[in-house]
């Protein structure tokens, strides 16, 4: 079968070998640069060597070419580049577990250190060397906490700044201090973040597109 696994597309990711990973509501299809189908990954009940959920929201490749798959209800899936084996990360009774099954975004901000955004589970920091998750949640009376427990996008820019898009706006994250600074002029639901070749940051918000000049702290709005 040369077709993709499902018609409802939620995510597209190009890996370091120029293959396209297409996340759908029915699993993942992988296509080569000529758009020829290579492989499918999908859910199979009671089998740990398959994805544990078919609805795919996030796909990310780490520095070792391993792939990380964020799902709707199956938590975080890890695909080993060399062996092809799959590991599942799910919430558990252990305080070092991931906080939520619904994964929206993944980013490796240092080698072996990942930020994982969830829907209602806050921001997770995963240390792959220690195999441990740390969870950062919104605290109502703490302005240095994350703006919302719903995290849609994480982006590390060329200057090393870490931007976090949430349902309540954009935060700048201090990884070493575990503190968030809220971008006061962008306090709306923000879905995505992009940096152009002039180091301008773009925020895709619920009701507008915003270009942010971080150096001069200037914003430009692109409205319909």
DAPE-V527839 format. One record per run of one state. SS is the DSSP state (h for helix, s for strand, l for the rest). FROM is the first residue (numbers start at 0). TO is the last residue. Records with the same first field share a line. If there is no record, write none. Layout:
SS: FROM-TO ; FROM-TO
This chain:
l: 0-7 ; 14-18 ; 24-25 ; 31-35 ; 41-41 ; 43-49 ; 51-54 ; 61-65 ; 71-74 ; 79-84 ; 89-101 ; 110-111 ; 119-121 ; 127-130 ; 136-148 ; 156-160 ; 166-167 ; 174-177 ; 182-188 ; 195-199 ; 205-207 ; 213-216 ; 222-223
s: 8-13 ; 19-23 ; 26-30 ; 36-40 ; 42-42 ; 50-50 ; 55-60 ; 66-70 ; 75-78 ; 85-88 ; 102-109 ; 112-118 ; 122-126 ; 131-135 ; 149-155 ; 161-165 ; 168-173 ; 178-181 ; 189-194 ; 200-204 ; 208-212 ; 217-221
